[in-house]
Amino acid sequence: MTLTEKVNADIATAMKAKDSARLSALRMMKAAIMNKEVEKGRGLDDSEVVQVVTSLVKQRRDSIEQFAKAGRTDLVDKESGEITVLEAYLPPAATPEEIDAAIAAAIAETGAASPRDIGKVMKAVMPKLAGKTADGRAVNEAVRRKLGA
């Protein structure tokens, strides 16, 4: 079963269970997937669906940050609930140890020694973390710490 088929099946399940919060998040995800399919002119494979879901999670995190600054706890709770639903469709998150190991390998591979080499290291690290969910911002911070920036 592809991720798109799983989303469709979960929408039906949420409708039967009358779970409106989950249903809303799933419909939003399905709409984003369909928009990307129209943009590409073909159906998406699972890795492309994961990219779409990852971008939706990132958007929700940015929204939470903004809503928290504005004191809108009701909207923070809504966005947090959507993230919980969306993350069920993502691969497992990379552990801090896996991130550190990937960074160490990338630094050794690229010969990076100073903060000017952050871009090179990031290019080498992200493919090593493929198949895992890794927040680019957190990885970048870890790279900066390792290179002494």
Phi and psi in degrees as GROMACS dihedral restraints (atoms count N, CA, C in turn):
[ dihedral_restraints ]
;  ai    aj    ak    al  type     phi  dphi    fc
    3     4     5     6     1   -75.1    20    10
    4     5     6     7     1   166.2    20    10
    6     7     8     9     1   -62.8    20    10
    7     8     9    10     1   -37.8    20    10
    9    10    11    12     1   -63.2    20    10
   10    11    12    13     1   -42.3    20    10
   12    13    14    15     1   -64.7    20    10
   13    14    15    16     1   -38.2    20    10
   15    16    17    18     1   -64.3    20    10
   16    17    18    19     1   -41.5    20    10
   18    19    20    21     1   -61.0    20    10
   19    20    21    22     1   -46.0    20    10
   21    22    23    24     1   -60.9    20    10
   22    23    24    25     1   -42.8    20    10
   24    25    26    27     1   -65.6    20    10
   25    26    27    28     1   -39.2    20    10
   27    28    29    30     1   -69.4    20    10
   28    29    30    31     1   -30.3    20    10
   30    31    32    33     1   -63.8    20    10
   31    32    33    34     1   -46.1    20    10
   33    34    35    36     1   -60.9    20    10
   34    35    36    37     1   -42.1    20    10
   36    37    38    39     1   -63.6    20    10
   37    38    39    40     1   -43.6    20    10
   39    40    41    42     1   -65.4    20    10
   40    41    42    43     1   -35.0    20    10
   42    43    44    45     1   -65.6    20    10
   43    44    45    46     1   -44.3    20    10
   45    46    47    48     1   -65.2    20    10
   46    47    48    49     1   -35.6    20    10
   48    49    50    51     1   -82.8    20    10
   49    50    51    52     1    -5.5    20    10
   51    52    53    54     1    55.8    20    10
   52    53    54    55     1    39.3    20    10
   54    55    56    57     1   -92.7    20    10
   55    56    57    58     1    87.0    20    10
   57    58    59    60     1   -66.4    20    10
   58    59    60    61     1   -36.1    20    10
   60    61    62    63     1   -65.2    20    10
   61    62    63    64     1   -46.8    20    10
   63    64    65    66     1   -65.6    20    10
   64    65    66    67     1   -42.2    20    10
   66    67    68    69     1   -60.1    20    10
   67    68    69    70     1   -43.3    20    10
   69    70    71    72     1   -60.6    20    10
   70    71    72    73     1   -46.0    20    10
   72    73    74    75     1   -64.6    20    10
   73    74    75    76     1   -41.7    20    10
   75    76    77    78     1   -65.7    20    10
   76    77    78    79     1   -40.8    20    10
   78    79    80    81     1   -65.2    20    10
   79    80    81    82     1   -38.6    20    10
   81    82    83    84     1   -63.5    20    10
   82    83    84    85     1   -41.5    20    10
   84    85    86    87     1   -65.3    20    10
   85    86    87    88     1   -43.2    20    10
   87    88    89    90     1   -62.7    20    10
   88    89    90    91     1   -40.3    20    10
   90    91    92    93     1   -62.9    20    10
   91    92    93    94     1   -41.6    20    10
   93    94    95    96     1   -65.1    20    10
   94    95    96    97     1   -40.1    20    10
   96    97    98    99     1   -64.2    20    10
   97    98    99   100     1   -45.4    20    10
   99   100   101   102     1   -63.7    20    10
  100   101   102   103     1   -39.4    20    10
  102   103   104   105     1   -61.2    20    10
  103   104   105   106     1   -41.2    20    10
  105   106   107   108     1   -67.5    20    10
  106   107   108   109     1   -37.4    20    10
  108   109   110   111     1   -63.1    20    10
  109   110   111   112     1   -42.0    20    10
  111   112   113   114     1   -65.0    20    10
  112   113   114   115     1   -42.3    20    10
  114   115   116   117     1   -60.3    20    10
  115   116   117   118     1   -42.1    20    10
  117   118   119   120     1   -83.8    20    10
  118   119   120   121     1   -19.6    20    10
  120   121   122   123     1    78.6    20    10
  121   122   123   124     1    18.3    20    10
  123   124   125   126     1  -159.6    20    10
  124   125   126   127     1   171.6    20    10
  126   127   128   129     1   -72.1    20    10
  127   128   129   130     1   154.9    20    10
  129   130   131   132     1   -95.3    20    10
  130   131   132   133     1   145.2    20    10
  132   133   134   135     1   -85.7    20    10
  133   134   135   136     1   174.1    20    10
  135   136   137   138     1   -60.8    20    10
  136   137   138   139     1   -37.2    20    10
  138   139   140   141     1   -66.1    20    10
  139   140   141   142     1   -35.2    20    10
  141   142   143   144     1   -71.0    20    10
  142   143   144   145     1   -36.5    20    10
  144   145   146   147     1   -64.0    20    10
  145   146   147   148     1   -40.3    20    10
  147   148   149   150     1   -61.8    20    10
  148   149   150   151     1   -38.8    20    10
  150   151   152   153     1   -62.7    20    10
  151   152   153   154     1   -41.8    20    10
  153   154   155   156     1   -62.7    20    10
  154   155   156   157     1   -47.0    20    10
  156   157   158   159     1   -64.7    20    10
  157   158   159   160     1   -39.2    20    10
  159   160   161   162     1   -60.6    20    10
  160   161   162   163     1   -42.9    20    10
  162   163   164   165     1   -66.9    20    10
  163   164   165   166     1   -35.0    20    10
  165   166   167   168     1   -65.0    20    10
  166   167   168   169     1   -40.7    20    10
  168   169   170   171     1   -63.9    20    10
  169   170   171   172     1   -42.0    20    10
  171   172   173   174     1   -62.5    20    10
  172   173   174   175     1   -42.5    20    10
  174   175   176   177     1   -60.5    20    10
  175   176   177   178     1   -42.0    20    10
  177   178   179   180     1   -63.9    20    10
  178   179   180   181     1   -40.8    20    10
  180   181   182   183     1   -63.8    20    10
  181   182   183   184     1   -41.7    20    10
  183   184   185   186     1   -63.4    20    10
  184   185   186   187     1   -40.7    20    10
  186   187   188   189     1   -63.9    20    10
  187   188   189   190     1   -42.2    20    10
  189   190   191   192     1   -59.2    20    10
  190   191   192   193     1   -42.6    20    10
  192   193   194   195     1   -59.6    20    10
  193   194   195   196     1   -45.6    20    10
  195   196   197   198     1   -67.7    20    10
  196   197   198   199     1   -43.7    20    10
  198   199   200   201     1   -64.8    20    10
  199   200   201   202     1   -36.7    20    10
  201   202   203   204     1   -64.5    20    10
  202   203   204   205     1   -40.4    20    10
  204   205   206   207     1   -63.1    20    10
  205   206   207   208     1   -34.7    20    10
  207   208   209   210     1   -84.7    20    10
  208   209   210   211     1    -5.8    20    10
  210   211   212   213     1    77.1    20    10
  211   212   213   214     1    22.9    20    10
  213   214   215   216     1   -95.0    20    10
  214   215   216   217     1    76.8    20    10
  216   217   218   219     1   -64.7    20    10
  217   218   219   220     1   -29.2    20    10
  219   220   221   222     1   -62.3    20    10
  220   221   222   223     1   -42.6    20    10
  222   223   224   225     1   -74.4    20    10
  223   224   225   226     1   -32.5    20    10
  225   226   227   228     1   -61.3    20    10
  226   227   228   229     1   -44.2    20    10
  228   229   230   231     1   -63.6    20    10
  229   230   231   232     1   -41.3    20    10
  231   232   233   234     1   -62.9    20    10
  232   233   234   235     1   -47.8    20    10
  234   235   236   237     1   -64.9    20    10
  235   236   237   238     1   -38.3    20    10
  237   238   239   240     1   -62.7    20    10
  238   239   240   241     1   -40.1    20    10
  240   241   242   243     1   -63.2    20    10
  241   242   243   244     1   -39.3    20    10
  243   244   245   246     1   -65.6    20    10
  244   245   246   247     1   -39.6    20    10
  246   247   248   249     1   -61.1    20    10
  247   248   249   250     1   -41.1    20    10
  249   250   251   252     1   -59.6    20    10
  250   251   252   253     1   -43.1    20    10
  252   253   254   255     1   -66.6    20    10
  253   254   255   256     1   -45.5    20    10
  255   256   257   258     1   -65.9    20    10
  256   257   258   259     1   -39.1    20    10
  258   259   260   261     1   -65.1    20    10
  259   260   261   262     1   -19.4    20    10
  261   262   263   264     1   -65.3    20    10
  262   263   264   265     1   -19.2    20    10
  264   265   266   267     1   -99.4    20    10
  265   266   267   268     1     2.7    20    10
  267   268   269   270     1  -101.6    20    10
  268   269   270   271     1   154.1    20    10
  270   271   272   273     1   -64.6    20    10
  271   272   273   274     1   165.6    20    10
  273   274   275   276     1   -61.1    20    10
  274   275   276   277     1   150.5    20    10
  276   277   278   279     1   -72.4    20    10
  277   278   279   280     1   146.8    20    10
  279   280   281   282     1   -72.1    20    10
  280   281   282   283     1   136.5    20    10
  282   283   284   285     1   -76.6    20    10
  283   284   285   286     1   158.3    20    10
  285   286   287   288     1   -57.1    20    10
  286   287   288   289     1   -34.1    20    10
  288   289   290   291     1   -66.1    20    10
  289   290   291   292     1   -40.6    20    10
  291   292   293   294     1   -65.6    20    10
  292   293   294   295     1   -39.9    20    10
  294   295   296   297     1   -64.3    20    10
  295   296   297   298     1   -46.3    20    10
  297   298   299   300     1   -61.0    20    10
  298   299   300   301     1   -41.5    20    10
  300   301   302   303     1   -64.3    20    10
  301   302   303   304     1   -42.4    20    10
  303   304   305   306     1   -64.7    20    10
  304   305   306   307     1   -39.1    20    10
  306   307   308   309     1   -66.4    20    10
  307   308   309   310     1   -44.4    20    10
  309   310   311   312     1   -60.9    20    10
  310   311   312   313     1   -43.1    20    10
  312   313   314   315     1   -64.3    20    10
  313   314   315   316     1   -40.8    20    10
  315   316   317   318     1   -67.8    20    10
  316   317   318   319     1   -37.9    20    10
  318   319   320   321     1   -65.0    20    10
  319   320   321   322     1   -43.5    20    10
  321   322   323   324     1   -63.9    20    10
  322   323   324   325     1   -40.8    20    10
  324   325   326   327     1   -67.1    20    10
  325   326   327   328     1   -40.9    20    10
  327   328   329   330     1   -91.0    20    10
  328   329   330   331     1   -14.3    20    10
  330   331   332   333     1    70.9    20    10
  331   332   333   334     1    25.3    20    10
  333   334   335   336     1   -66.7    20    10
  334   335   336   337     1   139.9    20    10
  336   337   338   339     1  -134.5    20    10
  337   338   339   340     1   -19.1    20    10
  339   340   341   342     1  -132.9    20    10
  340   341   342   343     1   168.1    20    10
  342   343   344   345     1   -59.5    20    10
  343   344   345   346     1   -19.7    20    10
  345   346   347   348     1   -66.5    20    10
  346   347   348   349     1   -18.0    20    10
  348   349   350   351     1   -94.1    20    10
  349   350   351   352     1    10.9    20    10
  351   352   353   354     1   -57.5    20    10
  352   353   354   355     1   -43.0    20    10
  354   355   356   357     1   -59.7    20    10
  355   356   357   358     1   -44.3    20    10
  357   358   359   360     1   -61.2    20    10
  358   359   360   361     1   -44.6    20    10
  360   361   362   363     1   -65.7    20    10
  361   362   363   364     1   -43.0    20    10
  363   364   365   366     1   -60.8    20    10
  364   365   366   367     1   -41.1    20    10
  366   367   368   369     1   -61.5    20    10
  367   368   369   370     1   -34.3    20    10
  369   370   371   372     1   -82.1    20    10
  370   371   372   373     1   -31.2    20    10
  372   373   374   375     1   -74.6    20    10
  373   374   375   376     1   -47.4    20    10
  375   376   377   378     1   -58.2    20    10
  376   377   378   379     1   -41.5    20    10
  378   379   380   381     1   -64.1    20    10
  379   380   381   382     1   -29.5    20    10
  381   382   383   384     1   -68.0    20    10
  382   383   384   385     1   -24.4    20    10
  384   385   386   387     1   -97.0    20    10
  385   386   387   388     1    10.6    20    10
  387   388   389   390     1   -61.9    20    10
  388   389   390   391     1   142.3    20    10
  390   391   392   393     1    90.3    20    10
  391   392   393   394     1    -6.9    20    10
  393   394   395   396     1  -124.0    20    10
  394   395   396   397     1   156.3    20    10
  396   397   398   399     1   -90.7    20    10
  397   398   399   400     1   121.0    20    10
  399   400   401   402     1  -135.2    20    10
  400   401   402   403     1   126.6    20    10
  402   403   404   405     1   -72.2    20    10
  403   404   405   406     1   118.2    20    10
  405   406   407   408     1   -57.7    20    10
  406   407   408   409     1   -36.4    20    10
  408   409   410   411     1   -65.0    20    10
  409   410   411   412     1   -42.5    20    10
  411   412   413   414     1   -67.1    20    10
  412   413   414   415     1   -39.8    20    10
  414   415   416   417     1   -63.8    20    10
  415   416   417   418     1   -43.7    20    10
  417   418   419   420     1   -60.1    20    10
  418   419   420   421     1   -43.4    20    10
  420   421   422   423     1   -60.7    20    10
  421   422   423   424     1   -43.0    20    10
  423   424   425   426     1   -63.7    20    10
  424   425   426   427     1   -40.6    20    10
  426   427   428   429     1   -63.4    20    10
  427   428   429   430     1   -43.4    20    10
  429   430   431   432     1   -59.7    20    10
  430   431   432   433     1   -42.1    20    10
  432   433   434   435     1   -63.1    20    10
  433   434   435   436     1   -43.2    20    10
  435   436   437   438     1   -66.0    20    10
  436   437   438   439     1   -35.6    20    10
  438   439   440   441     1   -90.9    20    10
  439   440   441   442     1     1.5    20    10
  441   442   443   444     1    75.2    20    10
  442   443   444   445     1    30.5    20    10
